[in-house]
């Protein structure tokens, strides 16, 4: 398999001598010793970027001293290498450090020296990745699928590309941040918010839609309708022309498609599955399928996908199709990366949720991840879920910007059917009040209020929709 981390080894001589510039390395070290304030202009340079390991050790020593608030002089740094091996028979390690400052041509070019060193390090990493790709592709054991090798190589190249970006990319002057915030405020006022509509009026009113860079956790017990709600939201956004990247780890793509077709033609999905359609309905369904073939949505049905593989595929789809929403159904079925899989599921889920949040921010899209709830819900009189019911809840609750719970009282009331006739009328009244209704509980919202909204739910179509306005139940805390 390919190595996961870039810059972890030097390239071999397969393609000749690797790129490096020892003169630039010496010049930068000398400039740092002459003027410690040069340290602020060297960007993201680190010890392992130096081709000469001894230069890297000197650089590390200088940086450690400067970060501690002390002045890194030639004498002080040289003392640290007093017992190091000699460079050659005429030069000790200590004398080598002492001469660095005096041999430096100019401190003016320090920033350029750092750029040359970093550029050479990136090129060496590219060679390492290329060599690893060749070695992995030549393996005769054929343990890994070619697609796995491609995705891992893509991930490494992307990580290297991120490292090679200018160091100021994530640093923003507050004045610029304030201006950006004002533009977003004006856009929202003019009805041009970047948030995506869920298709559910009351939920949009509470959330303001699904906002870019947000991680939204959609949780519920089995049979509550998590997948149905996620599919409804995804379809609504894709139907508006925004590309949706849907990762279905539990259901097949055809099963999800049947749900969408069922809702589209207003026919129970069980009828579609069992072939119970009249010729007229078959004609209607065929036209619906033809219309849906252009839907802006892809379904990845890879079971047990890792967070690293999902991220690599999501980045590719973002580049190719300008993804606007990512849906993951569901996160407990995902795997942590191979290199960090500890066997501790809580830690693995923490890596997954942290990765999904980072992906949402990186691609600037909302990520909706479905999650199971623990069985604690079933042991309470009040079955409405709460944050503590999230399985491996610590990391999920912490990383999420929004946590939504799907709850259908009808499911539980149906199972409370009394044996005594004297209680039947009261039970029937309770059941009637819950039929075809569901509640979406906002358990957490980082930038807004919590509460709940009531929506309509058609179980035969597995479809959520808006309640009639006169029946709508608003803002139940």
C-alpha positions in Angstrom: 0.0 0.0 0.0 1.0 3.6 -0.4 2.5 5.5 2.5 0.0 7.9 3.9 2.1 10.9 4.9 4.2 13.1 2.5 7.7 14.2 3.3 8.3 11.1 5.4 11.4 9.8 3.5 13.9 10.8 0.9 13.4 9.7 -2.7 15.7 7.0 -4.1 18.1 7.5 -7.0 15.5 6.0 -9.4 15.1 9.3 -11.2 18.6 10.7 -10.5 19.6 13.1 -7.7 16.7 14.6 -5.8 16.3 18.4 -5.9 18.0 20.3 -3.1 20.0 23.5 -2.5 22.5 23.4 0.3 23.7 27.0 -0.4 20.2 28.3 0.3 19.9 26.2 3.5 23.2 27.6 4.8 22.3 31.1 3.8 18.9 30.9 5.6 20.4 29.5 8.8 23.1 32.3 8.8 20.4 35.0 8.2 18.4 33.6 11.1 21.4 33.8 13.4 22.3 37.3 12.3 18.7 38.6 12.7 16.2 36.6 14.7 13.3 38.7 13.3 13.9 37.0 9.9 12.0 34.1 11.6 8.7 35.9 10.9 9.2 35.8 7.2 10.1 32.1 6.6 6.5 30.9 6.4 5.7 27.2 7.1 9.2 26.0 6.8 10.0 23.0 9.2 13.0 20.9 10.1 12.1 18.0 7.7 12.1 20.4 4.7 15.9 20.7 4.9 17.7 18.2 2.7 20.8 18.1 5.0 19.7 16.5 8.3 22.3 18.6 10.2 20.9 21.8 8.7 17.4 20.7 9.9 18.7 20.1 13.4 20.3 23.6 13.5 17.1 25.1 12.2 15.1 23.3 14.9 17.4 24.5 17.6 17.2 28.1 16.4 13.4 28.0 16.2 13.1 26.5 19.7 15.2 29.2 21.2 13.3 32.0 19.4 9.9 30.6 20.4 11.0 30.5 24.0 11.5 34.3 23.9 15.3 34.2 24.0 17.8 35.5 21.4 19.3 32.7 19.2 22.9 33.8 18.8 25.6 31.8 16.9 27.4 31.1 20.2 24.3 29.8 22.0 23.2 27.6 19.2 26.8 26.3 18.6 27.0 25.2 22.3 24.1 22.8 21.6 26.2 21.0 19.1 29.4 20.9 21.1 29.3 17.1 21.5 28.0 16.4 18.0 30.1 14.5 15.5 32.5 16.5 13.3 31.5 17.6 9.9 34.8 16.5 8.5 38.4 16.1 9.7 38.9 19.9 9.6 35.5 21.2 10.9 33.7 20.4 14.1 29.9 20.7 14.3 30.3 23.6 16.7 32.7 25.5 14.4 30.3 24.9 11.4 27.5 26.7 13.3 29.7 29.5 14.3 30.7 30.2 10.7 27.2 30.2 9.3 26.4 33.8 10.2 29.8 35.1 8.9 29.4 33.2 5.6 25.9 34.5 4.9 25.9 36.8 1.8 22.8 38.8 2.9 19.8 38.7 5.2 17.7 40.5 2.6 17.2 37.3 0.6 16.0 35.2 3.6 12.4 34.9 2.4 13.7 33.7 -1.0 16.1 31.2 0.6 13.1 29.8 2.5 11.0 29.5 -0.7 13.8 27.7 -2.5 14.2 25.2 0.4 10.5 24.6 0.7 10.1 24.2 -3.1 12.8 21.6 -3.2 11.2 19.7 -0.3 7.8 19.6 -2.1 9.5 18.4 -5.3 11.2 15.6 -3.3 7.9 14.7 -1.8 6.4 14.5 -5.3 9.1 12.1 -6.3 8.5 9.9 -3.2 4.8 9.8 -4.0 5.5 8.9 -7.6 7.9 6.1 -6.5 5.4 4.7 -4.1 2.7 4.7 -6.7 5.0 2.7 -9.0 6.0 0.3 -6.2 2.4 -0.2 -5.2 1.2 -0.8 -8.8 4.0 -3.3 -9.3 3.0 -5.5 -6.3 2.3 -9.0 -7.4 0.1 -9.9 -4.4 -2.8 -7.8 -5.8 -4.2 -7.3 -2.3 -5.3 -3.8 -3.1 -7.8 -2.8 -5.7 -6.5 -0.3 -8.3 -9.2 2.2 -7.3 -8.0 2.1 -3.7 -4.4 2.9 -4.8 -5.7 5.7 -7.0 -7.7 7.3 -4.2 -4.9 7.0 -1.7 -2.5 8.6 -4.2 -5.0 11.4 -4.8 -5.3 12.0 -1.1 -1.6 12.2 -0.7 -1.3 14.6 -3.6 -4.1 16.8 -2.3 -2.5 16.9 1.2 0.8 17.9 -0.4 -0.9 20.6 -2.5 -2.5 21.9 0.7 0.9 22.1 2.4 2.3 23.9 -0.7 -0.3 26.7 -0.5 1.0 30.1 0.7 1.1 30.3 4.5 -1.1 33.4 4.6 -4.1 31.6 3.0 -5.9 31.2 6.3 -4.9 34.5 7.9 -7.5 37.2 7.5 -7.3 40.8 8.5 -10.3 41.6 10.7 -11.3 44.5 8.5 -11.5 42.1 5.6 -13.5 39.7 7.7 -16.0 42.4 8.7 -16.4 43.4 5.0 -17.1 39.8 4.1 -19.6 39.5 6.9 -21.4 42.7 5.7 -21.6 41.3 2.1 -23.2 38.2 3.5 -25.7 40.2 5.6 -26.7 42.3 2.6 -27.1 39.1 0.5 -29.3 37.5 3.1 -31.4 40.7 3.3 -31.9 40.7 -0.5 -32.9 37.0 -0.4 -29.6 35.9 -2.0 -28.2 33.9 1.0 -25.9 31.1 0.1 -27.8 28.8 2.4 -29.7 25.9 0.8 -33.4 25.4 1.4 -34.4 22.1 3.0 -37.7 22.2 1.3 -39.4 22.4 4.7 -40.7 25.9 5.4 -40.8 25.8 9.2 -37.4 24.1 9.4 -35.8 26.7 7.1 -37.4 29.4 9.3 -35.6 28.0 12.4 -32.3 27.2 10.7 -32.1 29.8 8.0 -31.4 26.9 5.6 -28.3 24.7 5.4 -25.2 27.0 5.5 -21.9 26.3 3.8 -19.1 24.9 6.1 -21.7 23.6 8.7 -21.7 20.0 9.9 -25.3 19.0 10.5 -26.0 15.8 12.4 -29.4 14.2 11.7 -30.1 11.6 14.3 -32.9 9.3 15.4 -33.8 5.8 16.5 -34.6 3.2 13.8 -37.9 3.7 12.0 -38.1 7.4 12.8 -37.3 8.4 9.2 -33.7 9.6 9.2 -32.8 8.4 5.8 -36.2 9.5 4.4 -35.7 13.0 5.7 -32.1 13.1 4.4 -33.3 11.9 1.0 -36.1 14.4 0.9 -33.7 17.3 1.7 -31.1 16.0 -0.9 -33.8 15.6 -3.6 -35.2 19.1 -2.9 -31.7 20.7 -3.3 -30.8 18.6 -6.3 -34.1 19.3 -8.0 -33.2 23.0 -7.7 -30.1 22.3 -9.8 -27.5 22.1 -7.0 -25.2 19.1 -7.1 -25.6 16.7 -4.1 -23.0 14.1 -3.2 -24.8 11.3 -1.3 -22.9 8.6 0.5 -25.2 5.7 1.2 -23.4 3.2 3.4 -26.6 1.2 4.3 -29.0 1.3 1.4 -28.3 0.7 -2.2 -28.5 3.4 -4.8 -31.5 1.7 -6.4 -33.4 1.6 -3.1 -32.8 5.3 -2.6 -33.9 6.0 -6.1 -37.1 4.0 -5.6 -38.0 6.2 -2.6 -37.6 9.4 -4.7 -39.6 7.9 -7.6 -42.3 6.8 -5.1 -42.6 10.3 -3.7 -42.6 11.8 -7.2 -45.5 9.7 -8.6 -47.3 9.5 -5.2 -47.3 5.7 -5.1 -46.2 3.6 -2.1 -42.6 2.4 -2.5 -43.8 -1.1 -1.5 -46.0 -1.1 -4.6 -43.0 -0.3 -6.8 -40.9 -2.9 -5.1 -43.5 -5.6 -5.6 -44.5 -4.6 -9.1 -48.0 -3.7 -8.2 -48.5 -0.9 -10.7 -51.2 -0.6 -13.3 -50.1 0.0 -17.0 -51.2 3.7 -16.5 -49.0 4.0 -13.4 -46.1 2.3 -15.2 -46.3 4.9 -17.9 -46.3 7.7 -15.3 -43.4 6.1 -13.4 -41.4 5.8 -16.7 -41.8 9.5 -17.4 -40.8 10.3 -13.8 -37.6 8.2 -14.2 -36.7 9.9 -17.4 -37.1 13.3 -15.8 -35.0 12.2 -12.8 -32.1 10.9 -14.9 -30.9 14.4 -15.2 -31.1 15.0 -11.4 -28.0 16.7 -10.0 -27.1 14.0 -7.6 -24.6 11.1 -7.3 -25.0 8.1 -4.9 -21.9 6.4 -3.6 -22.9 3.1 -2.2 -19.5 1.9 -0.9 -20.1 0.1 2.4 -17.7 0.8 5.3 -16.0 3.7 3.5 -13.2 5.4 5.4 -13.2 9.1 6.2 -10.0 9.5 4.1 -11.6 7.8 1.0 -14.8 9.8 1.4 -12.9 13.1 1.6 -10.8 12.2 -1.5 -14.0 11.4 -3.5 -15.8 14.5 -2.2 -12.9 16.7 -3.2 -12.9 15.2 -6.7 -16.7 15.7 -7.0 -16.3 19.3 -5.8 -13.8 20.0 -8.5 -15.8 18.3 -11.3 -19.4 19.2 -10.4 -19.2 22.0 -7.9 -20.9 20.1 -5.1 -23.3 22.1 -2.9 -24.3 19.5 -0.4 -22.8 16.3 1.0 -24.9 13.7 2.8 -23.5 10.7 4.7 -25.9 7.9 5.7 -24.7 7.1 8.3 -21.5 8.0 10.2 -21.4 4.9 12.6 -21.0 2.7 9.4 -17.9 4.7 8.4 -14.4 3.6 9.2 -11.5 5.6 10.6 -8.4 5.8 8.4 -6.2 2.7 8.4 -3.2 4.4 9.9 -5.2 5.6 13.0 -7.7 2.8 13.5 -7.2 2.0 17.2 -10.1 -0.5 17.7 -11.5 2.1 20.1 -14.8 3.0 18.5 -15.2 6.3 20.4 -11.8 7.5 19.2 -12.6 6.3 15.7 -15.9 8.2 15.6 -14.1 11.3 16.9 -11.8 11.1 13.9 -14.7 10.7 11.6 -16.7 13.7 12.9 -13.6 15.9 13.1 -12.9 14.9 9.5 -16.4 15.6 8.3 -16.4 19.1 9.9 -13.0 19.8 8.4 -14.3 18.7 5.0 -17.4 20.9 5.3 -15.1 23.9 6.0 -12.5 23.0 3.3 -15.1 22.5 0.5 -17.3 25.3 1.9 -20.5 23.2 1.7 -22.9 21.9 4.3 -22.3 18.3 5.3 -25.4 16.4 6.6 -24.3 13.2 8.5 -26.9 10.8 9.8 -26.3 9.2 13.2 -27.9 6.4 15.3 -29.1 7.0 18.8 -28.5 4.8 21.8 -31.2 2.6 23.3 -31.5 4.9 26.3 -34.4 6.5 24.5 -36.5 3.3 24.7 -36.1 3.1 28.5 -37.6 6.5 29.2 -41.3 7.4 29.5 -40.6 10.5 27.3 -39.2 9.1 24.1 -38.1 12.4 22.6 -34.4 12.2 22.0 -31.8 14.5 23.5 -28.1 15.2 23.0 -26.9 12.6 25.5 -28.7 9.9 23.4 -26.1 10.3 20.6 -23.9 7.2 20.4 -20.3 8.2 21.0 -21.9 11.6 21.8 -18.9 13.5 23.0 -17.2 14.1 19.6 -20.5 14.2 17.6 -22.0 16.9 19.8 -18.8 18.9 20.0 -18.0 18.9 16.2 -21.6 19.5 15.0 -22.8 23.0 14.2 -26.4 21.7 14.2 -27.9 18.6 15.7 -31.4 17.6 14.5 -33.5 14.7 15.9 -36.3 13.0 14.0 -39.1 11.9 16.2 -42.5 10.3 15.4 -44.8 10.0 18.3 -47.1 7.9 16.2 -44.6 5.1 16.2 -44.6 4.8 20.0 -48.3 5.5 20.5 -49.2 2.7 18.1 -47.3 0.2 20.3 -49.2 1.3 23.4 -52.5 -0.1 22.1 -54.4 -1.0 25.4 -56.0 -4.3 26.1 -58.8 -2.8 28.2 -61.7 -1.4 26.2 -62.1 1.4 28.8 -58.8 2.9 27.7 -59.2 2.3 24.0 -61.1 5.6 23.2 -58.4 7.7 24.9 -55.6 5.8 23.1 -57.4 6.2 19.7 -57.7 9.9 20.3 -54.0 10.2 21.1 -53.1 8.1 18.0 -55.3 10.2 15.7 -53.5 13.4 16.9 -50.1 11.9 15.8 -51.0 10.2 12.5 -48.9 11.3 9.6 -47.0 13.8 11.7 -43.4 14.0 12.7 -41.3 16.3 14.8 -37.8 17.7 13.9 -36.1 18.7 17.2 -33.2 21.1 17.0 -31.1 19.9 19.9 -28.1 22.2 19.1 -27.6 25.1 16.8 -24.3 26.9 17.2 -25.6 30.2 15.6 -29.3 30.1 16.6 -32.0 28.9 18.8 -33.0 25.4 19.7 -36.6 24.2 19.6 -38.7 22.0 17.3 -41.0 22.1 14.3 -43.7 19.8 13.3 -43.9 18.4 9.7 -46.1 16.0 7.8 -44.9 12.5 7.2 -46.3 10.0 4.8 -45.0 6.5 5.8 -46.1 4.8 2.6 -44.2 7.3 0.5 -41.4 7.8 3.1 -41.9 11.5 2.5 -41.7 14.5 4.7 -43.5 17.7 3.7 -44.8 20.9 5.1 -47.9 20.9 7.3 -50.9 22.9 6.2 -50.3 26.4 7.6 -53.4 26.4 9.8 -52.2 23.1 11.4 -48.6 24.0 11.8 -47.1 23.7 15.2 -44.5 26.4 15.8 -41.4 26.8 18.0 -42.1 24.2 20.6 -39.2 24.3 23.0 
